[in-house]
Amino acid sequence: MARIAVIGAGMGAMAAAARLAVAGHRVTVYERSGTYGGALGVLERDGFAFDTGPGLVQLPAVWRDLFLKTGREPLEECVGLVPVSPASRHLFADGTAVALPDASRAGVVSALETALGGGAGERWGDFLSRARDAWDRSRRPLLEEPLWSDWRVLERDPYPAPRRRALLRTRQASTIAEIGAWELAEPRLAALLSWYVLAYGLDPRHAPGGAALLPYMEQTFGTWYVEGGLRELARAVHDRCRKRRVEFVFDTEVASIEVRDGRAAGIVLADGTAVEADHVVAGADVAAALAGRDLWADDDVRPRGPGLPGRFTVLLALRGAAGDGVAHRSVVHSPDPAAEAAAVFGGRLADRPTVTVLRPRDPRTRPDDGHEAVTLTATVTGPGTGPDWTDKALRERYAEVLIDTAAADPDLGGPAALRERLLWHEVLTPAETGTVPPPALAGPGGRWLHPSNTTRLPGLHLVGGRAHPGGGLPHAGMSGALVAGLIVEGPGFQGSR
C-alpha cells in the first residue's frame, strides 16, 4: 500500500484518487478551497441553481468507465444522465436558424441542407467523414494513452485535408478557419465550425485541422445533461471517492513539494506541516510548489504560458416558464467569427460575441414551474492578459452585451420581453472561473499538446486540464485514468483498453 498525496480536488484529480484507492493505496486529497469539483461549481440563490462551469458533457463513457472500475453502482444509478435533443439550435447573423439533432450524422446533414441549402449539408457531411479519419488516427494517442516519449510523431496533423487546385498551385487547408473558408465554403457553416473550437479555448485562425475531431465527437457520440446540473456529477465522483476511503482535506493549501533522494517524497502545507508520500499527484500548477525546479527537459512538451481564454457567464433568474419546444442549448452566432477570435486572443472584448444559451427544463434548477434559470456564456480573453475582469462597471457593460445578443433569439422573446422577465442576474468572469485549457491535439510543432502525466521528478505525476490529454470533462476523466495506470502498473502502462 503506497501513500499518495493528491493536490487539488478537481475532476481529473478525483478520478485518479478513486482509481488509486480501489487499487489498494492510501489516498489523501488536499484542496485549498472549501469544496470539490474544480470548474464544476454551482451558484444557488432564491431557489435557483446554476452551473458556474460547463453545463453539458460529451463522451460520458469516460465517467461510466470510472464508476464501473471503482464500484458496483453504475453511473446512471448515481446521477440522472439525459441526452440533449436537439443537441443545439443555431441562430446565424442573417436570421437563419437550424436545430441539429443529437448523435445523428444523417440528421445533421439533412437539417443543414434544409436550413441553408446549396449543398451545405453534403459539404458538412464530407467534412465529418474527414473529421472521422482525424478521430480514428488520434483518439488513442491523444485521449487513451500516456503521451508518447517520442511525442514529435504527433506533429503531423491527422486531418486529411483535400488538395485543391488554385491558380498555379495546389491549396490545402491547414487550420480550422481555412477548412471553413475553403472546404465548407459557406459563411454559416464556417461560423458553426468556429464556434465548436472556440468553445474549447482554441483559436480557429490557428488551430490545426485535427481540431475537427471536436465537432465529430459531439455529433457522433452525443451531448448529455446531468439532472440537477453538472455539479451533481462532481458530487457523485466525490461520493465514490469517499466510499473508497479517499480522505479529503479542504481549506488547505500546499506550499511546496518535498524532494528527497531525487524524487517526490511528500508535500509541505502552508502551515508548515510536512506530509510524507510515496507519490504526489498534482492537479494544479506545481511550479511555485517546486521553487523553480524545472520538471521538463528541452525536448519535453512544456506547460502552456499565459494567454489562454476564459468564459464570461451571465446567470439569469427569470419569471415565467419556458415555452414548449424550447431548445436546451441555443447558439447566437457572431456576424464576424474572425473578428471575434482576433479580439479573444488579442486581449480585447469582441463587440459581437457568439453567445451560448442554456435553458435546462429541469425543476431542480428553479424555485417552481413559474420561473426559469438561463445561462449565457461567451469565450473571452483570459485573466491577466486584457480586460480588468474585476472592474464592476466593465462586467456589467459586457453582461448587457450578452443579454442583448441572446435576446435576438426569438425563443427568448426579444430584448423587451426578456428584460421584463428578468428578476436578477449574476456575472462570472475569468477572474472567478479562470482559464479554459484546450484539449490536446496533434499538429505542427506540438503546440497543441500538454505536458506528460509523468515528470522528470520521479514520484510526481500531473493530472487535469493542464496536463495530457488537456481540457474538457472527458479529457479530465481520462487524465485520472492515465495517472492511476502509470502509478499502479508503472512506466510500461500503455493506456486504457
C-alpha positions in Angstrom: 0.0 0.0 0.0 1.5 3.3 -1.1 0.8 6.7 0.5 -0.5 9.1 -2.2 -1.0 12.8 -1.8 -3.2 14.5 -4.4 -3.0 18.3 -4.8 -6.5 19.6 -5.8 -10.0 18.2 -5.8 -10.8 18.8 -9.5 -12.5 16.2 -11.6 -9.3 14.7 -13.0 -7.7 14.6 -9.6 -10.7 12.9 -8.0 -10.9 10.4 -10.9 -7.3 9.4 -10.2 -7.9 9.3 -6.4 -10.9 6.9 -6.8 -9.0 4.5 -9.1 -5.9 4.6 -6.9 -7.9 3.8 -3.7 -9.6 0.9 -5.4 -6.1 -0.4 -6.3 -5.3 -0.5 -2.5 -3.4 2.7 -2.0 -4.0 5.2 0.8 -5.0 8.4 -0.8 -5.5 11.9 0.7 -6.6 14.9 -1.4 -5.6 18.4 -0.3 -7.8 21.2 -1.7 -7.1 24.9 -1.0 -10.8 25.8 -1.4 -13.7 24.6 0.7 -15.2 22.2 -1.8 -14.5 19.7 -4.6 -15.2 19.7 -8.3 -12.9 22.3 -9.7 -14.7 24.0 -12.6 -17.9 22.2 -11.8 -19.3 24.7 -9.4 -22.8 25.8 -8.6 -24.5 29.1 -7.6 -27.7 28.9 -5.6 -29.9 31.8 -4.9 -33.7 32.2 -4.2 -34.4 28.7 -5.2 -32.5 29.0 -8.5 -29.4 26.8 -9.2 -26.9 27.4 -12.0 -23.8 25.6 -13.1 -20.9 28.0 -12.9 -18.7 25.9 -15.3 -19.6 23.6 -18.1 -23.3 22.8 -18.4 -23.2 19.8 -20.7 -21.0 16.8 -21.0 -19.7 14.8 -24.0 -18.3 11.2 -24.0 -20.0 10.2 -20.8 -18.4 6.7 -21.4 -15.3 8.1 -19.7 -17.2 8.6 -16.5 -19.2 5.4 -16.9 -15.9 3.6 -17.0 -14.7 5.3 -13.8 -17.8 4.1 -12.0 -17.6 0.6 -13.4 -13.9 0.3 -12.4 -14.4 1.7 -8.9 -17.6 0.1 -7.6 -20.8 -1.8 -8.1 -23.1 1.2 -8.7 -23.0 2.3 -12.4 -23.0 6.0 -13.2 -26.7 6.1 -14.1 -27.6 4.9 -10.6 -25.7 7.8 -9.1 -26.8 10.7 -11.5 -29.6 11.3 -13.9 -27.9 11.4 -17.3 -30.2 12.7 -20.1 -29.3 13.1 -23.8 -29.9 16.6 -25.1 -32.2 16.6 -28.1 -31.9 18.6 -30.3 -28.2 18.8 -29.4 -28.2 22.5 -30.3 -30.1 25.2 -32.1 -28.1 27.8 -34.0 -29.2 31.3 -35.0 -26.9 32.9 -37.6 -26.3 36.6 -38.2 -28.6 36.6 -41.3 -31.5 35.3 -39.2 -31.3 31.7 -40.4 -32.0 29.2 -37.7 -31.3 25.4 -37.6 -31.7 22.8 -34.9 -29.1 20.0 -35.1 -30.3 16.6 -33.8 -28.3 14.6 -31.3 -25.9 11.9 -32.3 -27.1 11.6 -35.9 -24.8 12.5 -38.8 -27.6 11.9 -41.3 -29.9 14.1 -39.3 -27.4 16.9 -39.0 -26.7 16.8 -42.8 -30.4 16.9 -43.5 -31.1 19.7 -41.1 -28.3 21.8 -42.5 -29.3 21.2 -46.1 -32.9 22.1 -45.3 -32.0 25.3 -43.5 -29.0 26.5 -45.6 -29.5 24.8 -49.0 -27.0 25.0 -51.8 -25.3 21.7 -50.9 -24.4 22.8 -47.4 -25.5 19.6 -45.8 -23.4 17.5 -48.2 -20.3 19.6 -47.6 -20.7 19.3 -43.8 -21.2 15.5 -44.3 -18.0 15.3 -46.3 -16.2 17.3 -43.7 -17.4 14.9 -40.9 -16.0 12.0 -42.9 -12.6 13.6 -42.9 -13.0 14.5 -39.2 -13.8 10.8 -38.5 -10.4 10.0 -40.0 -8.8 12.5 -37.7 -10.6 11.0 -34.8 -9.5 7.4 -35.7 -5.9 8.5 -36.2 -5.6 10.5 -33.0 -8.1 9.0 -30.5 -5.7 6.6 -28.8 -2.6 8.7 -28.5 -4.5 11.9 -27.6 -7.1 10.5 -25.3 -6.5 7.0 -24.2 -2.7 6.6 -23.9 0.0 8.3 -21.9 1.8 10.9 -24.0 4.4 9.1 -26.1 8.0 9.8 -25.2 8.5 10.3 -29.0 5.8 12.9 -29.0 7.1 14.5 -32.1 5.3 11.9 -34.2 2.2 13.9 -33.2 3.5 16.9 -35.0 1.7 15.7 -38.1 -1.9 17.0 -38.4 -4.2 14.0 -38.7 -6.9 15.8 -40.6 -6.8 14.6 -44.3 -7.4 18.0 -46.0 -8.2 17.5 -49.7 -5.8 19.1 -52.1 -7.4 21.7 -54.4 -6.0 23.4 -57.5 -5.9 27.2 -57.1 -4.5 29.3 -59.9 -1.0 27.9 -60.5 -0.6 26.0 -57.2 -2.2 23.4 -55.1 -4.0 24.6 -52.0 -4.7 22.6 -48.8 -6.3 23.8 -45.6 -4.1 23.6 -42.5 -6.3 25.5 -40.0 -9.9 25.4 -38.8 -10.5 28.8 -40.4 -9.2 27.6 -43.7 -11.3 24.5 -43.6 -14.3 26.7 -43.1 -13.4 29.1 -45.9 -12.1 26.6 -48.5 -13.8 23.3 -47.8 -17.2 24.3 -46.2 -17.3 27.4 -48.4 -20.4 28.7 -46.6 -20.1 31.5 -44.0 -22.7 29.9 -41.7 -21.0 26.5 -41.8 -17.7 28.2 -41.1 -19.3 30.0 -38.2 -20.6 26.7 -36.9 -17.2 25.1 -37.0 -15.5 28.2 -35.5 -17.9 28.0 -32.5 -17.1 24.4 -31.8 -13.4 25.0 -31.5 -13.6 28.5 -29.8 -15.8 27.0 -27.1 -12.9 24.6 -26.3 -10.5 27.5 -25.9 -8.9 27.2 -29.3 -8.3 30.0 -31.9 -9.9 28.9 -35.2 -7.4 31.0 -37.1 -4.5 28.9 -35.9 -5.9 25.6 -34.6 -4.8 22.7 -36.7 -7.3 20.7 -38.9 -7.1 18.0 -36.2 -9.5 20.1 -34.1 -12.2 18.8 -36.5 -12.5 15.8 -34.2 -14.3 18.1 -31.6 -17.5 18.6 -33.6 -17.2 15.0 -34.9 -17.0 13.8 -31.3 -20.1 15.7 -30.3 -22.2 15.0 -33.3 -21.3 11.3 -33.3 -21.5 10.4 -29.6 -24.0 12.9 -28.4 -24.4 15.6 -25.8 -25.7 14.9 -22.3 -27.2 16.8 -19.4 -26.9 15.7 -15.8 -30.2 16.2 -13.9 -29.7 19.0 -11.3 -26.7 20.3 -13.2 -23.1 19.1 -13.7 -22.3 19.8 -10.1 -24.2 16.6 -9.5 -21.6 14.7 -11.5 -18.9 16.2 -9.2 -20.9 15.2 -6.2 -21.2 11.6 -7.4 -17.5 11.4 -8.1 -16.7 12.8 -4.7 -19.1 10.3 -3.1 -17.4 7.5 -4.9 -14.0 8.6 -3.6 -15.3 8.8 0.0 -16.8 5.3 -0.3 -13.4 4.0 -1.4 -11.9 5.7 1.7 -10.2 8.6 0.0 -9.6 11.3 2.6 -10.3 14.9 1.7 -8.7 17.9 3.5 -10.3 21.2 2.4 -9.3 24.8 3.0 -5.7 23.6 3.0 -3.0 25.0 0.6 0.1 23.0 -0.4 3.1 25.3 -0.1 5.8 23.0 -1.6 6.6 19.5 -2.7 9.2 17.7 -0.6 12.1 16.3 -2.7 14.3 13.7 -1.2 17.0 11.5 -2.9 16.0 12.8 -6.3 12.2 12.0 -6.1 9.0 13.5 -4.7 8.7 12.4 -1.1 5.7 14.3 0.1 4.2 17.8 0.5 4.5 20.7 2.9 1.3 22.5 3.8 1.1 26.3 4.1 1.1 26.0 7.9 4.4 24.1 7.8 3.0 20.6 8.3 5.0 18.0 6.4 3.2 15.1 4.9 5.2 12.1 3.6 4.0 10.3 0.5 5.3 7.7 -1.9 3.7 9.5 -4.8 2.4 13.0 -5.4 -0.4 13.7 -7.9 -0.7 17.4 -8.8 -4.0 18.6 -10.2 -2.7 22.2 -10.1 0.2 24.3 -11.2 3.2 22.9 -9.3 5.9 25.4 -10.5 5.6 27.5 -7.3 5.5 24.4 -5.1 8.8 23.3 -6.6 10.6 26.6 -6.1 11.6 27.0 -9.7 12.8 23.4 -10.2 12.4 22.6 -13.9 10.4 19.5 -14.4 11.0 19.4 -18.2 14.0 18.7 -20.4 14.5 20.7 -23.6 12.7 18.1 -25.7 9.6 17.7 -23.4 6.3 19.3 -24.0 6.1 22.2 -21.6 3.1 23.8 -19.9 1.1 26.5 -21.8 2.1 30.0 -21.0 -0.3 32.9 -20.3 -2.9 33.8 -22.9 -5.5 31.0 -22.5 -9.0 32.3 -22.9 -11.8 32.1 -20.3 -15.6 32.3 -20.1 -17.8 35.2 -19.4 -21.0 34.0 -17.9 -24.3 35.7 -17.1 -26.8 33.8 -14.9 -30.4 34.9 -15.4 -33.2 34.3 -13.0 -36.4 34.7 -15.0 -40.1 34.8 -14.1 -42.3 32.8 -16.3 -41.9 29.3 -17.7 -40.1 28.4 -20.9 -42.4 27.8 -23.8 -43.0 24.4 -25.4 -40.3 23.2 -27.7 -37.5 25.4 -26.4 -34.1 24.0 -27.1 -31.9 23.2 -24.1 -28.9 24.8 -25.9 -29.1 27.6 -28.4 -26.1 29.5 -30.0 -26.5 33.0 -31.3 -23.5 33.4 -33.7 -21.3 36.4 -34.1 -21.6 38.1 -37.5 -17.8 38.1 -37.8 -16.2 35.0 -36.2 -12.7 36.0 -37.4 -13.0 39.4 -35.6 -14.3 37.6 -32.5 -11.3 35.3 -32.5 -8.9 38.2 -33.1 -10.4 40.0 -30.0 -10.4 37.0 -27.7 -6.8 36.1 -28.5 -5.7 39.7 -28.8 -6.6 40.8 -25.3 -9.8 42.7 -26.3 -13.6 42.3 -25.9 -15.5 41.2 -29.0 -18.1 43.8 -30.0 -20.5 41.0 -31.2 -19.5 37.7 -29.4 -21.1 34.3 -30.1 -23.3 33.6 -27.1 -24.4 30.1 -26.0 -27.7 30.0 -24.2 -28.5 27.1 -21.8 -32.1 26.6 -20.8 -32.4 23.3 -18.9 -36.1 22.3 -18.4 -35.1 20.9 -15.1 -37.3 21.5 -12.0 -34.2 21.2 -9.8 -32.8 24.5 -11.2 -35.7 26.8 -10.4 -38.0 27.5 -7.5 -41.2 26.4 -9.3 -42.7 26.0 -12.7 -43.4 29.7 -12.9 -39.7 30.5 -13.2 -36.7 29.7 -15.4 -32.9 29.6 -14.9 -31.0 30.6 -18.0 -27.2 30.7 -18.5 -25.4 32.8 -21.1 -21.8 32.2 -21.9 -19.2 33.7 -24.3 -15.5 32.8 -24.8 -13.4 35.8 -23.8 -9.8 36.9 -23.1 -8.5 35.1 -20.0 -7.3 36.7 -16.8 -4.2 38.9 -16.7 -3.9 39.4 -20.5 -6.5 42.0 -21.4 -9.6 43.5 -19.7 -9.7 44.0 -16.0 -12.3 41.4 -15.0 -12.5 42.8 -11.5 -13.9 46.1 -12.9 -17.6 46.1 -11.8 -18.6 48.6 -14.5 -16.9 46.6 -17.2 -18.5 43.4 -16.0 -22.0 44.9 -16.1 -21.5 46.6 -19.5 -20.4 43.3 -21.1 -23.2 41.4 -19.3 -25.6 43.8 -21.2 -23.9 42.9 -24.4 -24.5 39.2 -23.8 -28.1 39.8 -22.7 -28.9 41.9 -25.8 -27.2 39.3 -28.1 -29.1 36.4 -26.6 -32.4 38.3 -26.8 -32.0 38.3 -30.6 -33.2 34.7 -30.3 -37.0 34.7 -30.9 -37.3 31.9 -28.4 -36.4 34.5 -25.7 -39.0 36.9 -26.9 -36.8 39.9 -27.8 -35.0 42.4 -25.6 -38.1 44.0 -24.1 -39.7 40.7 -23.2 -36.5 39.2 -21.8 -35.9 42.2 -19.5 -39.5 42.2 -18.4 -39.0 38.6 -17.2 -35.6 39.3 -15.5 -35.7 39.1 -11.7 -31.9 39.4 -11.2 -28.7 38.3 -12.8 -25.2 37.3 -11.6 -22.0 37.8 -13.6 -19.0 35.4 -13.5 -15.8 36.2 -15.4 -12.3 34.7 -15.8 -11.4 36.5 -12.6 -13.5 33.9 -10.7 -13.5 30.9 -13.1 -10.0 31.0 -14.5 -9.0 29.9 -18.0 -10.2 27.3 -20.4 -7.4 24.8 -21.1 -8.0 23.3 -24.5 -7.8 19.6 -25.3 -4.6 18.1 -26.7 -4.4 18.0 -30.5 -1.8 16.7 -32.9 -0.3 19.4 -35.1 2.8 21.3 -36.3 5.4 21.9 -33.6 3.4 20.0 -31.0 2.0 23.4 -30.0 -1.4 21.9 -29.0 0.0 19.2 -26.8 0.1 19.3 -23.0 2.9 18.1 -20.6 3.0 14.4 -19.9 1.4 12.9 -16.8 4.8 11.8 -15.7 7.6 14.3 -15.0 11.4 14.4 -14.7 10.9 14.2 -11.0 10.2 10.5 -10.1 7.1 10.1 -7.9 5.4 13.3 -9.2 2.5 13.0 -11.7 0.3 15.6 -13.3 -3.4 15.3 -13.8 -6.2 17.6 -15.0 -6.7 20.1 -17.8 -3.2 21.4 -17.9 -1.6 18.0 -18.4 -2.1 15.4 -21.1 -4.7 14.9 -22.6 -5.8 18.5 -21.8 -9.0 20.3 -21.1 -12.6 19.2 -21.2 -14.6 16.9 -19.0 -13.8 13.7 -20.9 -10.1 14.6 -21.0 -10.1 15.3 -17.3 -11.6 11.8 -16.6 -9.0 10.2 -18.9 -6.1 12.1 -17.3 -7.2 10.5 -14.0 -7.3 7.0 -15.6 -3.8 7.5 -17.1 -2.2 8.7 -13.9 -3.7 5.9 -11.9 -2.5 3.4 -14.5 1.0 4.8 -14.5 1.3 4.6 -10.7 -0.3 1.1 -10.4 1.3 -0.5 -13.4 4.4 1.6 -13.7 6.0 3.2 -16.8 5.1 0.3 -19.0 1.4 1.2 -18.8 0.0 1.5 -22.3 -3.3 3.2 -21.6 -7.0 2.3 -21.4 -8.1 -0.7 -23.3 
